[in-house]
Amino acid sequence: MTKDMRINVELGAALLDEVYSNWVGTIDTDSLEMSDSDCCVLAQLYGSYYQGNRILNERLSDHEECFDMADFGFDLYTGKDSDWSILQDAWKEQIAQRLGKRYFGNKHHDRFQAVS
């Protein structure tokens, strides 16, 4: 996973902490699909990627003009399939960490384990 992508996801998670209480508990990691605008983090929280984009931009309009969703790990700068997989794993790792768990993902299934 690229360091920049992980940092972007951390920024996105911090942003969600500010604007959406208990967002972590709302995300269904089994159906999370970052490349799908109907199943990504923003879609699960706001109904669709586009609705989430609009709402977050409105909430941040006092602070910034408009932000690039990729800067917060909600989208990619590129459209490469392999990058979507990396982004998805970054979000699952971030969610697991916030739930006090470890994420062990692979192409066949995801596994979450409580941190002792």
C-alpha positions as a Python dict, from the first residue, in 0.01 Angstrom:
ca = {
    (1, 'M'): (0, 0, 0),
    (2, 'T'): (135, 337, -86),
    (3, 'K'): (217, 568, 201),
    (4, 'D'): (37, 862, 38),
    (5, 'M'): (-284, 665, -3),
    (6, 'R'): (-275, 558, 362),
    (7, 'I'): (-221, 920, 469),
    (8, 'N'): (-512, 1033, 251),
    (9, 'V'): (-738, 773, 413),
    (10, 'E'): (-626, 888, 759),
    (11, 'L'): (-721, 1244, 661),
    (12, 'G'): (-1058, 1125, 532),
    (13, 'A'): (-1124, 931, 852),
    (14, 'A'): (-1033, 1236, 1062),
    (15, 'L'): (-1269, 1448, 853),
    (16, 'L'): (-1550, 1197, 907),
    (17, 'D'): (-1478, 1202, 1282),
    (18, 'E'): (-1558, 1573, 1275),
    (19, 'V'): (-1873, 1563, 1061),
    (20, 'Y'): (-2035, 1220, 1111),
    (21, 'S'): (-2061, 1073, 1460),
    (22, 'N'): (-2011, 695, 1475),
    (23, 'W'): (-1930, 672, 1105),
    (24, 'V'): (-1711, 368, 1175),
    (25, 'G'): (-2006, 176, 1319),
    (26, 'T'): (-2215, 260, 1013),
    (27, 'I'): (-1977, 109, 756),
    (28, 'D'): (-2044, -249, 647),
    (29, 'T'): (-1697, -371, 557),
    (30, 'D'): (-1840, -685, 392),
    (31, 'S'): (-2014, -475, 127),
    (32, 'L'): (-1754, -195, 113),
    (33, 'E'): (-1637, -146, -246),
    (34, 'M'): (-1442, 174, -297),
    (35, 'S'): (-1458, 150, -677),
    (36, 'D'): (-1840, 147, -668),
    (37, 'S'): (-2011, 482, -609),
    (38, 'D'): (-2304, 297, -451),
    (39, 'C'): (-2099, 88, -204),
    (40, 'C'): (-1804, 309, -107),
    (41, 'V'): (-1754, 480, 230),
    (42, 'L'): (-1942, 794, 126),
    (43, 'A'): (-2229, 593, -26),
    (44, 'Q'): (-2272, 394, 292),
    (45, 'L'): (-2283, 714, 497),
    (46, 'Y'): (-2468, 954, 267),
    (47, 'G'): (-2658, 736, 17),
    (48, 'S'): (-2417, 783, -272),
    (49, 'Y'): (-2062, 895, -342),
    (50, 'Y'): (-2195, 1207, -516),
    (51, 'Q'): (-2427, 1302, -229),
    (52, 'G'): (-2142, 1257, 20),
    (53, 'N'): (-1913, 1465, -199),
    (54, 'R'): (-2171, 1745, -213),
    (55, 'I'): (-2240, 1739, 162),
    (56, 'L'): (-1874, 1734, 263),
    (57, 'N'): (-1790, 2016, 23),
    (58, 'E'): (-2077, 2225, 164),
    (59, 'R'): (-1962, 2162, 522),
    (60, 'L'): (-1606, 2259, 434),
    (61, 'S'): (-1695, 2560, 222),
    (62, 'D'): (-1617, 2795, 512),
    (63, 'H'): (-1263, 2654, 536),
    (64, 'E'): (-1165, 2574, 178),
    (65, 'E'): (-1299, 2641, -169),
    (66, 'C'): (-1349, 2281, -271),
    (67, 'F'): (-1147, 1974, -193),
    (68, 'D'): (-1037, 1687, -412),
    (69, 'M'): (-1194, 1366, -285),
    (70, 'A'): (-869, 1179, -358),
    (71, 'D'): (-691, 1403, -105),
    (72, 'F'): (-909, 1241, 163),
    (73, 'G'): (-900, 884, 31),
    (74, 'F'): (-1255, 887, -102),
    (75, 'D'): (-1139, 864, -465),
    (76, 'L'): (-824, 803, -669),
    (77, 'Y'): (-601, 1028, -872),
    (78, 'T'): (-575, 737, -1120),
    (79, 'G'): (-831, 482, -1229),
    (80, 'K'): (-609, 176, -1212),
    (81, 'D'): (-790, -134, -1082),
    (82, 'S'): (-497, -226, -858),
    (83, 'D'): (-516, 116, -692),
    (84, 'W'): (-884, 64, -603),
    (85, 'S'): (-789, -253, -421),
    (86, 'I'): (-515, -70, -231),
    (87, 'L'): (-755, 211, -139),
    (88, 'Q'): (-1015, -36, -18),
    (89, 'D'): (-761, -216, 200),
    (90, 'A'): (-651, 120, 343),
    (91, 'W'): (-1009, 199, 448),
    (92, 'K'): (-1061, -147, 597),
    (93, 'E'): (-737, -112, 792),
    (94, 'Q'): (-842, 233, 917),
    (95, 'I'): (-1184, 105, 1024),
    (96, 'A'): (-1037, -202, 1195),
    (97, 'Q'): (-786, 14, 1379),
    (98, 'R'): (-1059, 246, 1504),
    (99, 'L'): (-1257, -56, 1625),
    (100, 'G'): (-953, -190, 1808),
    (101, 'K'): (-902, -475, 1563),
    (102, 'R'): (-649, -587, 1307),
    (103, 'Y'): (-737, -631, 942),
    (104, 'F'): (-601, -927, 749),
    (105, 'G'): (-729, -898, 394),
    (106, 'N'): (-660, -1102, 88),
    (107, 'K'): (-823, -1166, -246),
    (108, 'H'): (-1038, -1450, -110),
    (109, 'H'): (-1175, -1309, 215),
    (110, 'D'): (-1129, -1048, 482),
    (111, 'R'): (-1051, -1127, 842),
    (112, 'F'): (-1070, -899, 1142),
    (113, 'Q'): (-914, -995, 1474),
    (114, 'A'): (-941, -821, 1811),
    (115, 'V'): (-618, -663, 1925),
    (116, 'S'): (-512, -800, 2264),
}
